[in-house]
Amino acid sequence: MPKPKAAIQKTVAKPAVARAAQRFASVFDALADTPQEAANMRARAQLVRQVTAAIKEKGWTQAVAAEHCGVTQPRINDLINGRISKFSLDALFNIASAIGEVNVELELEHA
């Protein structure tokens, strides 16, 4: 004789509190608590994109890029996969300068 199936209890999520729609100039402005933090995130993202593009242009594997940059291969993997929160601006500038050919132009926004 088959065992009876246990009753499945369905949990209904409570409706979220209604929020006023906000518009942001960029995703970084939406994520950051301050304009300074948003600018820092924009700069890090720009560096990550340029360093990743330079690594791809050179045809380097992650291991080769790591050797040239003086970091570990998992660190390059984080960079290539866009994990910008794992990098400070200093670390990214050091990696970029080790690769060379990376140009960064920062545009400062004033409120």
C-alpha positions in Angstrom: 0.0 0.0 0.0 1.5 3.4 -1.0 2.3 5.9 1.7 0.1 9.0 1.6 1.8 12.1 0.2 2.5 14.9 2.7 0.4 18.0 2.2 2.4 20.8 0.6 1.9 24.1 2.3 2.2 27.0 0.0 3.6 30.2 1.4 2.2 33.4 -0.1 4.6 36.3 -0.1 3.4 39.5 1.3 3.1 42.3 -1.2 6.1 44.7 -1.3 5.6 48.2 0.0 4.8 50.4 -2.8 7.7 52.7 -3.8 7.8 55.8 -5.9 9.6 55.1 -9.2 13.0 56.7 -9.3 15.2 57.5 -12.3 18.9 57.4 -12.2 21.5 58.6 -14.6 23.3 55.2 -14.5 23.2 51.9 -12.7 26.0 53.1 -10.5 24.0 56.0 -9.3 21.2 53.5 -8.4 23.5 51.2 -6.6 25.6 53.8 -4.7 24.7 55.7 -1.6 26.7 58.8 -2.6 27.7 60.5 -5.8 31.4 59.8 -4.8 30.7 56.1 -4.5 29.0 56.0 -7.9 32.0 57.8 -9.5 34.3 55.2 -7.9 32.2 52.4 -9.3 32.1 54.0 -12.7 35.9 54.3 -12.7 36.5 50.8 -11.6 34.1 49.4 -14.2 35.8 51.4 -17.0 39.2 50.0 -15.9 37.9 46.5 -15.7 36.5 46.8 -19.3 39.7 48.2 -20.7 42.0 45.7 -18.9 39.8 42.8 -20.0 39.8 44.1 -23.6 43.6 44.5 -23.6 44.0 40.9 -22.3 41.7 39.6 -25.0 43.5 41.7 -27.7 46.9 40.2 -26.6 45.4 36.7 -26.8 46.6 36.0 -23.2 45.2 33.2 -21.2 44.2 34.0 -17.6 47.5 32.4 -16.4 49.6 34.5 -18.7 47.8 37.7 -17.8 48.2 36.9 -14.1 52.0 36.4 -14.6 52.3 39.7 -16.5 50.3 41.6 -13.9 51.8 40.0 -10.8 48.5 38.6 -9.5 47.0 35.2 -9.3 44.9 33.5 -12.1 41.8 33.5 -9.9 42.3 37.3 -9.5 42.3 37.7 -13.3 39.2 35.5 -13.5 37.4 37.8 -11.1 38.5 40.8 -13.3 37.4 39.2 -16.6 34.0 38.2 -15.1 33.4 41.8 -14.0 33.5 41.3 -10.3 34.4 45.0 -9.7 33.5 44.9 -6.1 36.6 42.8 -5.5 39.0 45.5 -6.8 40.1 48.8 -5.5 41.0 51.6 -7.9 44.6 51.2 -6.8 44.6 47.5 -7.6 43.1 48.1 -11.0 45.6 50.8 -11.8 48.4 48.5 -10.9 47.1 45.8 -13.1 46.4 48.3 -16.0 49.9 49.7 -15.7 51.4 46.2 -15.8 49.5 45.5 -19.1 50.1 48.9 -20.6 48.1 50.4 -23.4 45.1 51.2 -21.1 43.8 54.7 -21.3 41.5 56.0 -18.6 39.5 59.3 -18.9 37.6 60.3 -15.9 34.7 62.7 -16.2 33.9 64.5 -13.0 30.2 65.4 -12.5 29.4 68.3 -10.2 26.1 68.6 -8.6 
